[in-house]
């Protein structure tokens, strides 16, 4: 049986590392190694600074505050630029009409999985609307971009 504590209930709760007192006959180096081995996790605080984004077979993280400050339309435009838009020819500069006139702006959707205040995910993803964007983003765990260019 392991002498490691069960941390399964520690999500969202600070975890205190034990402090070991030097024992008679134990070297300080050995004591440091033993102390390092007893630290299992860093306390987690919600919200974490990143949101995980999924698009097809891609998975990446973006900053929560940056997404919240963008607003939905600007966020969707950023996803379009990063993952869909192809320059018509080398050296062309981005112009907003590339997004506005593309099928992506009309058909792409995003769904989010939210974080319960009790430390668990909500059941299933929900479509994200633009109203209340900044408030909702503070409680989002993952976002999935759904777009078919066919």
Buried (B, 14 or more C-beta within 10 A) or exposed (E): EEEEEEEEEBBBEEBEEEEEEEEEEEEEEEBEEEEEEEEEEEEEEEBEEBBBBBBEEEEEEBEBEBBBEBBBEEBBBBBBEBBBBEEEEEEEEEEEEBBEEBEBBEEBEBBBBBBEEEEEEEEEBEEBEEEEBEEBBBBBBBBBBBBEEE
